[in-house]
Amino acid sequence: MKVENKLRPNAKQMAGFLLGDTKTIIHMVNLLKFKNKAEYKDGRQTDLTGEEAYQIYGKEVQEHLRKVGGKMIFSGEVSRLVLGEVEELWDWVAVAEYPNKKAMRSMIMDKEYQKSEEHRSAGLAGQLNLETRPHQ
């Protein structure tokens, strides 16, 4: 199995996001890998680690989630691999709940969210996102 962390979805992943059921609650599972040192696109100098930059984003994103009817379900540090094999573990796991995929899209398109997102991009080396749905 090939595993590759990314910062953005590819065109096929993005195109498929609003296909099918857009009304059901979703939980987005985020497997996060941080940079050693935060790197901002605007070139600002900082002493923040990637994790510290992401923590700024994590704090701000809770308000963005609330505005679209979502919430943070869980966030925690990965401590060890219990089952299976990967070349390298992720640093954190975070799970966010959205009322539906349209709410998530609305949040990420919001200009205020995009200001917060600069901390996410500065701190993350990459991530995997898994869209999940509750069993019916």
N, C-alpha and C positions, 0 to 999 in steps of 0.2 A: 504494500500500500504506500503510495506516494503522499507525503504530507508537506505542504508548502504554505507558510504563513504569508499573509498579504495585508495591505492597508485598505484597499478598495476592492469591491467586487468587479469581476470582468463583465463584459457586455452581455454575455449569455446569462450570467447569474442575475444581473440587474434586470434584464428583460423578463426573466421568469418570476421576478419577485411579486408582481401584481397579477399574475395569472392564477386562475382557479379561485378558491375561496378567499375572499378579502374581508370577510365579516367575523371570522372566528378569532378568539384570543390566541396570541402566539407568545411563546417564551423564546427569547434569543439567548442562546448559550454562547458566551464569548470566552475563548481560550486565548489568553493574552501573553505576549512575549515582549519584554521591555528592552529598550536601548540602554547601554551603560550610562550614557549622558544624553540629556534632552537636546534635540536639534530642531530649532524653530525655522520655518521656511523663510521668515523675514530676516534671518541672520543675527537676531539678538543674541547677545552674550548672556549666558546663564550658568550657574553652578548646580542647577537641578539635575538629578538623575532622571532617567526615563520614567521610573516608577513615580517619582515625585511630580513630574509634569502630568502624568496620567491621573494621579490623585486629585489634582486641580480639576481636570475634566470630570472625574467621577463625582466630585462634590457638586459641580455645576449641572451635570446632566440629570441629576435627580429632579431639579426644578423643570427642566425641559420635558422629562418623562411625565411629571405631574400635569403639565399644561395640555398634554394629549391624552390624559386618562391612563397613563402607564405608571409603573413603579419598579424599583429595584427589588428583586426577590432575594438575591444572594450575591455576595462578593467575598472572595477569600484567596489566600495564598496557597499555591500548590506545594504540598510538603513532600510527597513522594509518589512514585508509581506503584500501585498495588497489584495490577494485573496487566499483562500485555507487554509490548515493547515499543519504544519510540527512541529515536536518536537523542532527542533533547526534550526535556519537559517544558511546559509553559510555566510562566511565573504566577499568574493569577487565573482564576475562573470567575466570571461574573454572569449572572442571569437576570435579564430584564423582562418584564411583562408589558405587553402592549395590547390594547383592546382589539386591535386588528392590524393587518399590514398597512392599511391606508394611514393609520395613526402614526406608525413608525416612519413612513415616507414623509408625512407632514412635518414631523419633528426634524428629520435630517435636512429638509428643505428650508427650514426657518433660519432667518439671518442671525438671530441671537444664538441659536444652536451652533451655527457655523463658526461664530466667534469662539465658542467654547471648544469646538473641535480642533482648533489649532494646538491645544495642549495634548489632545489624543494623538495627533499626528507627530508631535514633537517627541512624545514619550514611547510610542510603540515601534518596535522593530517589525511587528506584524501580528496577525491574529487569525484564528479560524472562528467563523460564526456559524452556528447551527440553528436553523429555524425549527422550533418544535411546537407541537400542538397537543393540548390535553386529549386523552382518549375520550371518545363519546360513549 
